[in-house]
Amino acid sequence: MSIETEAVYENGTLKLDHPLPLKEHQRVKVVIETTTTVARRNYGIIGWTGDLEVVRDLAMQPEQGILESP
């Protein structure tokens, strides 16, 4: 079985966003992948060579409609 969830690292502990459907003391394998913002994942896809923050700011402007997107 494979489960994917997100977590936050705080004070040496991973705090999961949701409970896991596991039995008490069940052994699991954990793979850690850090998440990135949408802007960072897509940086360079349109050939932009400028600052990442400029792209993020432009994409987040209300007239771009990104906040209403699914």
mmCIF file as Biopython writes it, N, C-alpha, C and O atoms, coordinates in Angstrom:
data_model
#
loop_
_atom_site.group_PDB
_atom_site.id
_atom_site.type_symbol
_atom_site.label_atom_id
_atom_site.label_alt_id
_atom_site.label_comp_id
_atom_site.label_asym_id
_atom_site.label_entity_id
_atom_site.label_seq_id
_atom_site.pdbx_PDB_ins_code
_atom_site.Cartn_x
_atom_site.Cartn_y
_atom_site.Cartn_z
_atom_site.occupancy
_atom_site.B_iso_or_equiv
_atom_site.auth_seq_id
_atom_site.auth_asym_id
_atom_site.pdbx_PDB_model_num
ATOM 1   N N  . MET A ? 1  ? 0.851   -1.177 0.000   1.0 0.0 1  A 1 
ATOM 2   C CA . MET A ? 1  ? 0.000   0.000  0.000   1.0 0.0 1  A 1 
ATOM 3   C C  . MET A ? 1  ? 0.889   1.230  0.000   1.0 0.0 1  A 1 
ATOM 4   O O  . MET A ? 1  ? 1.932   1.258  0.654   1.0 0.0 1  A 1 
ATOM 5   N N  . SER A ? 2  ? 0.476   2.229  -0.727  1.0 0.0 2  A 1 
ATOM 6   C CA . SER A ? 2  ? 1.204   3.489  -0.793  1.0 0.0 2  A 1 
ATOM 7   C C  . SER A ? 2  ? 0.269   4.615  -0.377  1.0 0.0 2  A 1 
ATOM 8   O O  . SER A ? 2  ? -0.869  4.694  -0.840  1.0 0.0 2  A 1 
ATOM 9   N N  . ILE A ? 3  ? 0.757   5.484  0.499   1.0 0.0 3  A 1 
ATOM 10  C CA . ILE A ? 3  ? -0.009  6.634  0.971   1.0 0.0 3  A 1 
ATOM 11  C C  . ILE A ? 3  ? 0.850   7.864  0.765   1.0 0.0 3  A 1 
ATOM 12  O O  . ILE A ? 3  ? 2.042   7.864  1.071   1.0 0.0 3  A 1 
ATOM 13  N N  . GLU A ? 4  ? 0.238   8.904  0.246   1.0 0.0 4  A 1 
ATOM 14  C CA . GLU A ? 4  ? 0.963   10.160 0.085   1.0 0.0 4  A 1 
ATOM 15  C C  . GLU A ? 4  ? 0.249   11.236 0.875   1.0 0.0 4  A 1 
ATOM 16  O O  . GLU A ? 4  ? -0.957  11.429 0.717   1.0 0.0 4  A 1 
ATOM 17  N N  . THR A ? 5  ? 0.978   11.938 1.723   1.0 0.0 5  A 1 
ATOM 18  C CA . THR A ? 5  ? 0.426   13.023 2.518   1.0 0.0 5  A 1 
ATOM 19  C C  . THR A ? 5  ? 1.507   14.070 2.712   1.0 0.0 5  A 1 
ATOM 20  O O  . THR A ? 5  ? 2.679   13.817 2.430   1.0 0.0 5  A 1 
ATOM 21  N N  . GLU A ? 6  ? 1.130   15.219 3.183   1.0 0.0 6  A 1 
ATOM 22  C CA . GLU A ? 6  ? 2.109   16.260 3.459   1.0 0.0 6  A 1 
ATOM 23  C C  . GLU A ? 6  ? 2.268   16.419 4.962   1.0 0.0 6  A 1 
ATOM 24  O O  . GLU A ? 6  ? 1.384   16.052 5.736   1.0 0.0 6  A 1 
ATOM 25  N N  . ALA A ? 7  ? 3.398   16.966 5.361   1.0 0.0 7  A 1 
ATOM 26  C CA . ALA A ? 7  ? 3.688   17.161 6.775   1.0 0.0 7  A 1 
ATOM 27  C C  . ALA A ? 7  ? 4.549   18.403 6.935   1.0 0.0 7  A 1 
ATOM 28  O O  . ALA A ? 7  ? 5.121   18.916 5.973   1.0 0.0 7  A 1 
ATOM 29  N N  . VAL A ? 8  ? 4.625   18.866 8.165   1.0 0.0 8  A 1 
ATOM 30  C CA . VAL A ? 8  ? 5.478   20.002 8.514   1.0 0.0 8  A 1 
ATOM 31  C C  . VAL A ? 8  ? 6.493   19.511 9.537   1.0 0.0 8  A 1 
ATOM 32  O O  . VAL A ? 8  ? 6.143   18.793 10.474  1.0 0.0 8  A 1 
ATOM 33  N N  . TYR A ? 9  ? 7.736   19.894 9.359   1.0 0.0 9  A 1 
ATOM 34  C CA . TYR A ? 9  ? 8.797   19.507 10.287  1.0 0.0 9  A 1 
ATOM 35  C C  . TYR A ? 9  ? 8.888   20.553 11.389  1.0 0.0 9  A 1 
ATOM 36  O O  . TYR A ? 9  ? 9.186   21.716 11.116  1.0 0.0 9  A 1 
ATOM 37  N N  . GLU A ? 10 ? 8.632   20.150 12.635  1.0 0.0 10 A 1 
ATOM 38  C CA . GLU A ? 10 ? 8.681   21.058 13.787  1.0 0.0 10 A 1 
ATOM 39  C C  . GLU A ? 10 ? 9.391   20.393 14.953  1.0 0.0 10 A 1 
ATOM 40  O O  . GLU A ? 10 ? 9.023   19.296 15.375  1.0 0.0 10 A 1 
ATOM 41  N N  . ASN A ? 11 ? 10.407  21.064 15.467  1.0 0.0 11 A 1 
ATOM 42  C CA . ASN A ? 11 ? 11.119  20.591 16.656  1.0 0.0 11 A 1 
ATOM 43  C C  . ASN A ? 11 ? 11.542  19.132 16.561  1.0 0.0 11 A 1 
ATOM 44  O O  . ASN A ? 11 ? 11.394  18.376 17.521  1.0 0.0 11 A 1 
ATOM 45  N N  . GLY A ? 12 ? 12.067  18.733 15.403  1.0 0.0 12 A 1 
ATOM 46  C CA . GLY A ? 12 ? 12.584  17.382 15.224  1.0 0.0 12 A 1 
ATOM 47  C C  . GLY A ? 12 ? 11.534  16.330 14.941  1.0 0.0 12 A 1 
ATOM 48  O O  . GLY A ? 12 ? 11.847  15.139 14.934  1.0 0.0 12 A 1 
ATOM 49  N N  . THR A ? 13 ? 10.291  16.737 14.707  1.0 0.0 13 A 1 
ATOM 50  C CA . THR A ? 13 ? 9.203   15.798 14.474  1.0 0.0 13 A 1 
ATOM 51  C C  . THR A ? 13 ? 8.418   16.196 13.237  1.0 0.0 13 A 1 
ATOM 52  O O  . THR A ? 13 ? 8.212   17.382 12.978  1.0 0.0 13 A 1 
ATOM 53  N N  . LEU A ? 14 ? 7.977   15.197 12.470  1.0 0.0 14 A 1 
ATOM 54  C CA . LEU A ? 14 ? 7.094   15.463 11.342  1.0 0.0 14 A 1 
ATOM 55  C C  . LEU A ? 14 ? 5.660   15.484 11.837  1.0 0.0 14 A 1 
ATOM 56  O O  . LEU A ? 14 ? 5.199   14.519 12.447  1.0 0.0 14 A 1 
ATOM 57  N N  . LYS A ? 15 ? 4.951   16.574 11.583  1.0 0.0 15 A 1 
ATOM 58  C CA . LYS A ? 15 ? 3.535   16.712 11.946  1.0 0.0 15 A 1 
ATOM 59  C C  . LYS A ? 15 ? 2.718   16.500 10.681  1.0 0.0 15 A 1 
ATOM 60  O O  . LYS A ? 15 ? 2.721   17.347 9.788   1.0 0.0 15 A 1 
ATOM 61  N N  . LEU A ? 16 ? 2.017   15.370 10.601  1.0 0.0 16 A 1 
ATOM 62  C CA . LEU A ? 16 ? 1.239   15.033 9.407   1.0 0.0 16 A 1 
ATOM 63  C C  . LEU A ? 16 ? -0.005  15.891 9.308   1.0 0.0 16 A 1 
ATOM 64  O O  . LEU A ? 16 ? -0.588  16.277 10.321  1.0 0.0 16 A 1 
ATOM 65  N N  . ASP A ? 17 ? -0.412  16.189 8.073   1.0 0.0 17 A 1 
ATOM 66  C CA . ASP A ? 17 ? -1.616  16.966 7.838   1.0 0.0 17 A 1 
ATOM 67  C C  . ASP A ? 17 ? -2.876  16.172 8.162   1.0 0.0 17 A 1 
ATOM 68  O O  . ASP A ? 17 ? -3.888  16.754 8.551   1.0 0.0 17 A 1 
ATOM 69  N N  . HIS A ? 18 ? -2.827  14.846 8.006   1.0 0.0 18 A 1 
ATOM 70  C CA . HIS A ? 18 ? -3.982  13.987 8.233   1.0 0.0 18 A 1 
ATOM 71  C C  . HIS A ? 18 ? -3.535  12.711 8.947   1.0 0.0 18 A 1 
ATOM 72  O O  . HIS A ? 18 ? -2.386  12.298 8.790   1.0 0.0 18 A 1 
ATOM 73  N N  . PRO A ? 19 ? -4.411  12.080 9.723   1.0 0.0 19 A 1 
ATOM 74  C CA . PRO A ? 19 ? -4.074  10.789 10.333  1.0 0.0 19 A 1 
ATOM 75  C C  . PRO A ? 19 ? -3.868  9.727  9.254   1.0 0.0 19 A 1 
ATOM 76  O O  . PRO A ? 19 ? -4.431  9.823  8.163   1.0 0.0 19 A 1 
ATOM 77  N N  . LEU A ? 20 ? -3.075  8.736  9.559   1.0 0.0 20 A 1 
ATOM 78  C CA . LEU A ? 20 ? -2.818  7.661  8.614   1.0 0.0 20 A 1 
ATOM 79  C C  . LEU A ? 20 ? -3.625  6.413  8.974   1.0 0.0 20 A 1 
ATOM 80  O O  . LEU A ? 20 ? -3.828  6.136  10.156  1.0 0.0 20 A 1 
ATOM 81  N N  . PRO A ? 21 ? -4.087  5.657  7.980   1.0 0.0 21 A 1 
ATOM 82  C CA . PRO A ? 21 ? -4.858  4.441  8.238   1.0 0.0 21 A 1 
ATOM 83  C C  . PRO A ? 21 ? -3.932  3.245  8.501   1.0 0.0 21 A 1 
ATOM 84  O O  . PRO A ? 21 ? -3.919  2.278  7.741   1.0 0.0 21 A 1 
ATOM 85  N N  . LEU A ? 22 ? -3.170  3.330  9.577   1.0 0.0 22 A 1 
ATOM 86  C CA . LEU A ? 22 ? -2.205  2.284  9.910   1.0 0.0 22 A 1 
ATOM 87  C C  . LEU A ? 22 ? -2.524  1.685  11.274  1.0 0.0 22 A 1 
ATOM 88  O O  . LEU A ? 22 ? -3.149  2.323  12.122  1.0 0.0 22 A 1 
ATOM 89  N N  . LYS A ? 23 ? -2.080  0.440  11.464  1.0 0.0 23 A 1 
ATOM 90  C CA . LYS A ? 23 ? -2.245  -0.214 12.765  1.0 0.0 23 A 1 
ATOM 91  C C  . LYS A ? 23 ? -1.147  0.266  13.709  1.0 0.0 23 A 1 
ATOM 92  O O  . LYS A ? 23 ? -0.054  0.623  13.267  1.0 0.0 23 A 1 
ATOM 93  N N  . GLU A ? 24 ? -1.432  0.274  14.975  1.0 0.0 24 A 1 
ATOM 94  C CA . GLU A ? 24 ? -0.446  0.654  15.990  1.0 0.0 24 A 1 
ATOM 95  C C  . GLU A ? 24 ? 0.784   -0.252 15.874  1.0 0.0 24 A 1 
ATOM 96  O O  . GLU A ? 24 ? 0.643   -1.470 15.772  1.0 0.0 24 A 1 
ATOM 97  N N  . HIS A ? 25 ? 1.963   0.320  15.889  1.0 0.0 25 A 1 
ATOM 98  C CA . HIS A ? 25 ? 3.268   -0.358 15.797  1.0 0.0 25 A 1 
ATOM 99  C C  . HIS A ? 25 ? 3.542   -0.962 14.424  1.0 0.0 25 A 1 
ATOM 100 O O  . HIS A ? 25 ? 4.487   -1.739 14.279  1.0 0.0 25 A 1 
ATOM 101 N N  . GLN A ? 26 ? 2.743   -0.629 13.413  1.0 0.0 26 A 1 
ATOM 102 C CA . GLN A ? 26 ? 2.986   -1.128 12.062  1.0 0.0 26 A 1 
ATOM 103 C C  . GLN A ? 26 ? 4.241   -0.468 11.514  1.0 0.0 26 A 1 
ATOM 104 O O  . GLN A ? 26 ? 4.403   0.747  11.634  1.0 0.0 26 A 1 
ATOM 105 N N  . ARG A ? 27 ? 5.129   -1.248 10.916  1.0 0.0 27 A 1 
ATOM 106 C CA . ARG A ? 27 ? 6.361   -0.714 10.351  1.0 0.0 27 A 1 
ATOM 107 C C  . ARG A ? 27 ? 6.079   -0.168 8.961   1.0 0.0 27 A 1 
ATOM 108 O O  . ARG A ? 27 ? 5.317   -0.752 8.191   1.0 0.0 27 A 1 
ATOM 109 N N  . VAL A ? 28 ? 6.704   0.961  8.653   1.0 0.0 28 A 1 
ATOM 110 C CA . VAL A ? 28 ? 6.546   1.600  7.351   1.0 0.0 28 A 1 
ATOM 111 C C  . VAL A ? 28 ? 7.901   2.077  6.854   1.0 0.0 28 A 1 
ATOM 112 O O  . VAL A ? 28 ? 8.851   2.199  7.628   1.0 0.0 28 A 1 
ATOM 113 N N  . LYS A ? 29 ? 7.980   2.340  5.579   1.0 0.0 29 A 1 
ATOM 114 C CA . LYS A ? 29 ? 9.170   2.945  4.988   1.0 0.0 29 A 1 
ATOM 115 C C  . LYS A ? 29 ? 8.821   4.392  4.675   1.0 0.0 29 A 1 
ATOM 116 O O  . LYS A ? 29 ? 7.770   4.660  4.094   1.0 0.0 29 A 1 
ATOM 117 N N  . VAL A ? 30 ? 9.683   5.321  5.047   1.0 0.0 30 A 1 
ATOM 118 C CA . VAL A ? 30 ? 9.424   6.747  4.853   1.0 0.0 30 A 1 
ATOM 119 C C  . VAL A ? 30 ? 10.422  7.299  3.838   1.0 0.0 30 A 1 
ATOM 120 O O  . VAL A ? 30 ? 11.630  7.093  3.964   1.0 0.0 30 A 1 
ATOM 121 N N  . VAL A ? 31 ? 9.905   8.000  2.835   1.0 0.0 31 A 1 
ATOM 122 C CA . VAL A ? 31 ? 10.730  8.692  1.852   1.0 0.0 31 A 1 
ATOM 123 C C  . VAL A ? 31 ? 10.413  10.172 1.983   1.0 0.0 31 A 1 
ATOM 124 O O  . VAL A ? 31 ? 9.249   10.564 1.899   1.0 0.0 31 A 1 
ATOM 125 N N  . ILE A ? 32 ? 11.424  10.994 2.186   1.0 0.0 32 A 1 
ATOM 126 C CA . ILE A ? 32 ? 11.227  12.424 2.383   1.0 0.0 32 A 1 
ATOM 127 C C  . ILE A ? 32 ? 11.541  13.165 1.088   1.0 0.0 32 A 1 
ATOM 128 O O  . ILE A ? 32 ? 12.640  13.043 0.547   1.0 0.0 32 A 1 
ATOM 129 N N  . GLU A ? 33 ? 10.566  13.940 0.591   1.0 0.0 33 A 1 
ATOM 130 C CA . GLU A ? 33 ? 10.757  14.819 -0.550  1.0 0.0 33 A 1 
ATOM 131 C C  . GLU A ? 33 ? 10.256  16.189 -0.135  1.0 0.0 33 A 1 
ATOM 132 O O  . GLU A ? 33 ? 9.113   16.323 0.300   1.0 0.0 33 A 1 
ATOM 133 N N  . THR A ? 34 ? 11.084  17.199 -0.263  1.0 0.0 34 A 1 
ATOM 134 C CA . THR A ? 34 ? 10.628  18.538 0.090   1.0 0.0 34 A 1 
ATOM 135 C C  . THR A ? 34 ? 9.723   19.065 -1.011  1.0 0.0 34 A 1 
ATOM 136 O O  . THR A ? 34 ? 9.941   18.785 -2.189  1.0 0.0 34 A 1 
ATOM 137 N N  . THR A ? 35 ? 8.705   19.829 -0.624  1.0 0.0 35 A 1 
ATOM 138 C CA . THR A ? 35 ? 7.793   20.403 -1.605  1.0 0.0 35 A 1 
ATOM 139 C C  . THR A ? 35 ? 8.287   21.774 -2.013  1.0 0.0 35 A 1 
ATOM 140 O O  . THR A ? 35 ? 9.013   22.437 -1.272  1.0 0.0 35 A 1 
ATOM 141 N N  . THR A ? 36 ? 7.887   22.188 -3.197  1.0 0.0 36 A 1 
ATOM 142 C CA . THR A ? 36 ? 8.262   23.500 -3.689  1.0 0.0 36 A 1 
ATOM 143 C C  . THR A ? 36 ? 7.002   24.231 -4.136  1.0 0.0 36 A 1 
ATOM 144 O O  . THR A ? 36 ? 5.948   23.621 -4.318  1.0 0.0 36 A 1 
ATOM 145 N N  . THR A ? 37 ? 7.122   25.505 -4.304  1.0 0.0 37 A 1 
ATOM 146 C CA . THR A ? 37 ? 5.982   26.301 -4.755  1.0 0.0 37 A 1 
ATOM 147 C C  . THR A ? 37 ? 5.725   26.034 -6.238  1.0 0.0 37 A 1 
ATOM 148 O O  . THR A ? 37 ? 6.592   25.535 -6.954  1.0 0.0 37 A 1 
ATOM 149 N N  . VAL A ? 38 ? 4.534   26.373 -6.674  1.0 0.0 38 A 1 
ATOM 150 C CA . VAL A ? 38 ? 4.187   26.243 -8.091  1.0 0.0 38 A 1 
ATOM 151 C C  . VAL A ? 38 ? 5.148   27.069 -8.938  1.0 0.0 38 A 1 
ATOM 152 O O  . VAL A ? 38 ? 5.598   26.615 -9.991  1.0 0.0 38 A 1 
ATOM 153 N N  . ALA A ? 39 ? 5.461   28.270 -8.486  1.0 0.0 39 A 1 
ATOM 154 C CA . ALA A ? 39 ? 6.374   29.142 -9.242  1.0 0.0 39 A 1 
ATOM 155 C C  . ALA A ? 39 ? 7.741   28.487 -9.388  1.0 0.0 39 A 1 
ATOM 156 O O  . ALA A ? 39 ? 8.324   28.522 -10.472 1.0 0.0 39 A 1 
ATOM 157 N N  . ARG A ? 40 ? 8.264   27.890 -8.321  1.0 0.0 40 A 1 
ATOM 158 C CA . ARG A ? 40 ? 9.585   27.266 -8.395  1.0 0.0 40 A 1 
ATOM 159 C C  . ARG A ? 40 ? 9.562   26.024 -9.284  1.0 0.0 40 A 1 
ATOM 160 O O  . ARG A ? 40 ? 10.505  25.798 -10.043 1.0 0.0 40 A 1 
ATOM 161 N N  . ARG A ? 41 ? 8.490   25.203 -9.204  1.0 0.0 41 A 1 
ATOM 162 C CA . ARG A ? 41 ? 8.395   24.002 -10.042 1.0 0.0 41 A 1 
ATOM 163 C C  . ARG A ? 41 ? 8.358   24.352 -11.523 1.0 0.0 41 A 1 
ATOM 164 O O  . ARG A ? 41 ? 8.887   23.609 -12.349 1.0 0.0 41 A 1 
ATOM 165 N N  . ASN A ? 42 ? 7.738   25.476 -11.863 1.0 0.0 42 A 1 
ATOM 166 C CA . ASN A ? 42 ? 7.571   25.837 -13.263 1.0 0.0 42 A 1 
ATOM 167 C C  . ASN A ? 42 ? 8.542   26.912 -13.739 1.0 0.0 42 A 1 
ATOM 168 O O  . ASN A ? 42 ? 8.474   27.345 -14.889 1.0 0.0 42 A 1 
ATOM 169 N N  . TYR A ? 43 ? 9.431   27.337 -12.872 1.0 0.0 43 A 1 
ATOM 170 C CA . TYR A ? 43 ? 10.397  28.375 -13.226 1.0 0.0 43 A 1 
ATOM 171 C C  . TYR A ? 43 ? 11.215  27.923 -14.435 1.0 0.0 43 A 1 
ATOM 172 O O  . TYR A ? 43 ? 11.767  26.823 -14.432 1.0 0.0 43 A 1 
ATOM 173 N N  . GLY A ? 44 ? 11.293  28.744 -15.443 1.0 0.0 44 A 1 
ATOM 174 C CA . GLY A ? 44 ? 12.075  28.430 -16.624 1.0 0.0 44 A 1 
ATOM 175 C C  . GLY A ? 44 ? 11.280  27.771 -17.737 1.0 0.0 44 A 1 
ATOM 176 O O  . GLY A ? 44 ? 11.779  27.654 -18.856 1.0 0.0 44 A 1 
ATOM 177 N N  . ILE A ? 45 ? 10.058  27.338 -17.461 1.0 0.0 45 A 1 
ATOM 178 C CA . ILE A ? 45 ? 9.269   26.635 -18.467 1.0 0.0 45 A 1 
ATOM 179 C C  . ILE A ? 45 ? 8.914   27.536 -19.648 1.0 0.0 45 A 1 
ATOM 180 O O  . ILE A ? 45 ? 8.733   27.052 -20.765 1.0 0.0 45 A 1 
ATOM 181 N N  . ILE A ? 46 ? 8.816   28.836 -19.408 1.0 0.0 46 A 1 
ATOM 182 C CA . ILE A ? 46 ? 8.492   29.761 -20.500 1.0 0.0 46 A 1 
ATOM 183 C C  . ILE A ? 46 ? 9.733   30.529 -20.965 1.0 0.0 46 A 1 
ATOM 184 O O  . ILE A ? 46 ? 9.623   31.509 -21.701 1.0 0.0 46 A 1 
ATOM 185 N N  . GLY A ? 47 ? 10.882  30.088 -20.542 1.0 0.0 47 A 1 
ATOM 186 C CA . GLY A ? 47 ? 12.115  30.729 -20.968 1.0 0.0 47 A 1 
ATOM 187 C C  . GLY A ? 47 ? 12.475  31.985 -20.188 1.0 0.0 47 A 1 
ATOM 188 O O  . GLY A ? 47 ? 13.395  32.708 -20.571 1.0 0.0 47 A 1 
ATOM 189 N N  . TRP A ? 48 ? 11.759  32.253 -19.096 1.0 0.0 48 A 1 
ATOM 190 C CA . TRP A ? 48 ? 12.042  33.419 -18.263 1.0 0.0 48 A 1 
ATOM 191 C C  . TRP A ? 48 ? 13.406  33.244 -17.613 1.0 0.0 48 A 1 
ATOM 192 O O  . TRP A ? 48 ? 13.679  32.203 -17.015 1.0 0.0 48 A 1 
ATOM 193 N N  . THR A ? 49 ? 14.255  34.240 -17.723 1.0 0.0 49 A 1 
ATOM 194 C CA . THR A ? 49 ? 15.578  34.169 -17.108 1.0 0.0 49 A 1 
ATOM 195 C C  . THR A ? 49 ? 15.733  35.186 -15.992 1.0 0.0 49 A 1 
ATOM 196 O O  . THR A ? 49 ? 16.822  35.363 -15.444 1.0 0.0 49 A 1 
ATOM 197 N N  . GLY A ? 50 ? 14.626  35.859 -15.657 1.0 0.0 50 A 1 
ATOM 198 C CA . GLY A ? 50 ? 14.664  36.861 -14.596 1.0 0.0 50 A 1 
ATOM 199 C C  . GLY A ? 50 ? 14.474  36.247 -13.220 1.0 0.0 50 A 1 
ATOM 200 O O  . GLY A ? 50 ? 14.643  35.043 -13.028 1.0 0.0 50 A 1 
ATOM 201 N N  . ASP A ? 51 ? 14.127  37.076 -12.294 1.0 0.0 51 A 1 
ATOM 202 C CA . ASP A ? 51 ? 13.981  36.702 -10.893 1.0 0.0 51 A 1 
ATOM 203 C C  . ASP A ? 51 ? 12.717  35.858 -10.658 1.0 0.0 51 A 1 
ATOM 204 O O  . ASP A ? 51 ? 11.647  36.191 -11.167 1.0 0.0 51 A 1 
ATOM 205 N N  . LEU A ? 52 ? 12.839  34.787 -9.902  1.0 0.0 52 A 1 
ATOM 206 C CA . LEU A ? 52 ? 11.724  33.912 -9.568  1.0 0.0 52 A 1 
ATOM 207 C C  . LEU A ? 52 ? 10.611  34.667 -8.859  1.0 0.0 52 A 1 
ATOM 208 O O  . LEU A ? 52 ? 9.435   34.419 -9.125  1.0 0.0 52 A 1 
ATOM 209 N N  . GLU A ? 53 ? 10.955  35.576 -7.968  1.0 0.0 53 A 1 
ATOM 210 C CA . GLU A ? 53 ? 9.946   36.320 -7.216  1.0 0.0 53 A 1 
ATOM 211 C C  . GLU A ? 53 ? 9.102   37.215 -8.119  1.0 0.0 53 A 1 
ATOM 212 O O  . GLU A ? 53 ? 7.921   37.426 -7.843  1.0 0.0 53 A 1 
ATOM 213 N N  . VAL A ? 54 ? 9.684   37.742 -9.185  1.0 0.0 54 A 1 
ATOM 214 C CA . VAL A ? 54 ? 8.923   38.564 -10.132 1.0 0.0 54 A 1 
ATOM 215 C C  . VAL A ? 54 ? 7.860   37.706 -10.808 1.0 0.0 54 A 1 
ATOM 216 O O  . VAL A ? 54 ? 6.718   38.142 -10.952 1.0 0.0 54 A 1 
ATOM 217 N N  . VAL A ? 55 ? 8.216   36.500 -11.222 1.0 0.0 55 A 1 
ATOM 218 C CA . VAL A ? 55 ? 7.259   35.593 -11.848 1.0 0.0 55 A 1 
ATOM 219 C C  . VAL A ? 55 ? 6.144   35.249 -10.861 1.0 0.0 55 A 1 
ATOM 220 O O  . VAL A ? 55 ? 4.969   35.264 -11.227 1.0 0.0 55 A 1 
ATOM 221 N N  . ARG A ? 56 ? 6.501   34.938 -9.615  1.0 0.0 56 A 1 
ATOM 222 C CA . ARG A ? 56 ? 5.505   34.593 -8.606  1.0 0.0 56 A 1 
ATOM 223 C C  . ARG A ? 56 ? 4.547   35.759 -8.388  1.0 0.0 56 A 1 
ATOM 224 O O  . ARG A ? 56 ? 3.332   35.565 -8.356  1.0 0.0 56 A 1 
ATOM 225 N N  . ASP A ? 57 ? 5.074   36.950 -8.240  1.0 0.0 57 A 1 
ATOM 226 C CA . ASP A ? 57 ? 4.234   38.131 -8.021  1.0 0.0 57 A 1 
ATOM 227 C C  . ASP A ? 57 ? 3.294   38.373 -9.199  1.0 0.0 57 A 1 
ATOM 228 O O  . ASP A ? 57 ? 2.125   38.706 -9.004  1.0 0.0 57 A 1 
ATOM 229 N N  . LEU A ? 58 ? 3.797   38.210 -10.408 1.0 0.0 58 A 1 
ATOM 230 C CA . LEU A ? 58 ? 2.954   38.388 -11.593 1.0 0.0 58 A 1 
ATOM 231 C C  . LEU A ? 58 ? 1.848   37.336 -11.647 1.0 0.0 58 A 1 
ATOM 232 O O  . LEU A ? 58 ? 0.699   37.661 -11.946 1.0 0.0 58 A 1 
ATOM 233 N N  . ALA A ? 59 ? 2.179   36.108 -11.368 1.0 0.0 59 A 1 
ATOM 234 C CA . ALA A ? 59 ? 1.203   35.015 -11.427 1.0 0.0 59 A 1 
ATOM 235 C C  . ALA A ? 59 ? 0.119   35.161 -10.360 1.0 0.0 59 A 1 
ATOM 236 O O  . ALA A ? 59 ? -1.014  34.730 -10.575 1.0 0.0 59 A 1 
ATOM 237 N N  . MET A ? 60 ? 0.442   35.754 -9.229  1.0 0.0 60 A 1 
ATOM 238 C CA . MET A ? 60 ? -0.507  35.855 -8.122  1.0 0.0 60 A 1 
ATOM 239 C C  . MET A ? 60 ? -1.392  37.106 -8.208  1.0 0.0 60 A 1 
ATOM 240 O O  . MET A ? 60 ? -2.244  37.307 -7.343  1.0 0.0 60 A 1 
ATOM 241 N N  . GLN A ? 61 ? -1.211  37.938 -9.219  1.0 0.0 61 A 1 
ATOM 242 C CA . GLN A ? 61 ? -2.064  39.119 -9.370  1.0 0.0 61 A 1 
ATOM 243 C C  . GLN A ? 61 ? -3.503  38.680 -9.648  1.0 0.0 61 A 1 
ATOM 244 O O  . GLN A ? 61 ? -3.730  37.768 -10.443 1.0 0.0 61 A 1 
ATOM 245 N N  . PRO A ? 62 ? -4.470  39.321 -8.999  1.0 0.0 62 A 1 
ATOM 246 C CA . PRO A ? 62 ? -5.878  38.904 -9.133  1.0 0.0 62 A 1 
ATOM 247 C C  . PRO A ? 62 ? -6.371  38.808 -10.572 1.0 0.0 62 A 1 
ATOM 248 O O  . PRO A ? 62 ? -7.164  37.921 -10.889 1.0 0.0 62 A 1 
ATOM 249 N N  . GLU A ? 63 ? -5.924  39.692 -11.440 1.0 0.0 63 A 1 
ATOM 250 C CA . GLU A ? 63 ? -6.431  39.657 -12.817 1.0 0.0 63 A 1 
ATOM 251 C C  . GLU A ? 63 ? -5.955  38.426 -13.595 1.0 0.0 63 A 1 
ATOM 252 O O  . GLU A ? 63 ? -6.465  38.156 -14.682 1.0 0.0 63 A 1 
ATOM 253 N N  . GLN A ? 64 ? -4.984  37.675 -13.055 1.0 0.0 64 A 1 
ATOM 254 C CA . GLN A ? 64 ? -4.518  36.452 -13.712 1.0 0.0 64 A 1 
ATOM 255 C C  . GLN A ? 64 ? -5.450  35.270 -13.430 1.0 0.0 64 A 1 
ATOM 256 O O  . GLN A ? 64 ? -5.394  34.254 -14.123 1.0 0.0 64 A 1 
ATOM 257 N N  . GLY A ? 65 ? -6.312  35.404 -12.405 1.0 0.0 65 A 1 
ATOM 258 C CA . GLY A ? 65 ? -7.300  34.380 -12.104 1.0 0.0 65 A 1 
ATOM 259 C C  . GLY A ? 65 ? -6.765  33.118 -11.460 1.0 0.0 65 A 1 
ATOM 260 O O  . GLY A ? 65 ? -7.487  32.124 -11.373 1.0 0.0 65 A 1 
ATOM 261 N N  . ILE A ? 66 ? -5.522  33.127 -11.007 1.0 0.0 66 A 1 
ATOM 262 C CA . ILE A ? 66 ? -4.924  31.909 -10.445 1.0 0.0 66 A 1 
ATOM 263 C C  . ILE A ? 66 ? -5.590  31.516 -9.129  1.0 0.0 66 A 1 
ATOM 264 O O  . ILE A ? 66 ? -5.659  30.329 -8.810  1.0 0.0 66 A 1 
ATOM 265 N N  . LEU A ? 67 ? -6.080  32.488 -8.361  1.0 0.0 67 A 1 
ATOM 266 C CA . LEU A ? 67 ? -6.696  32.160 -7.078  1.0 0.0 67 A 1 
ATOM 267 C C  . LEU A ? 67 ? -8.050  31.488 -7.264  1.0 0.0 67 A 1 
ATOM 268 O O  . LEU A ? 67 ? -8.500  30.781 -6.363  1.0 0.0 67 A 1 
ATOM 269 N N  . GLU A ? 68 ? -8.707  31.681 -8.387  1.0 0.0 68 A 1 
ATOM 270 C CA . GLU A ? 68 ? -9.997  31.045 -8.647  1.0 0.0 68 A 1 
ATOM 271 C C  . GLU A ? 68 ? -9.843  29.701 -9.345  1.0 0.0 68 A 1 
ATOM 272 O O  . GLU A ? 68 ? -10.820 28.966 -9.491  1.0 0.0 68 A 1 
ATOM 273 N N  . SER A ? 69 ? -8.635  29.370 -9.777  1.0 0.0 69 A 1 
ATOM 274 C CA . SER A ? 69 ? -8.410  28.114 -10.503 1.0 0.0 69 A 1 
ATOM 275 C C  . SER A ? 69 ? -8.548  26.927 -9.552  1.0 0.0 69 A 1 
ATOM 276 O O  . SER A ? 69 ? -8.273  27.058 -8.359  1.0 0.0 69 A 1 
ATOM 277 N N  . PRO A ? 70 ? -8.972  25.766 -10.068 1.0 0.0 70 A 1 
ATOM 278 C CA . PRO A ? 70 ? -9.091  24.565 -9.222  1.0 0.0 70 A 1 
ATOM 279 C C  . PRO A ? 70 ? -7.753  24.048 -8.763  1.0 0.0 70 A 1 
ATOM 280 O O  . PRO A ? 70 ? -7.690  23.048 -8.048  1.0 0.0 70 A 1 
#
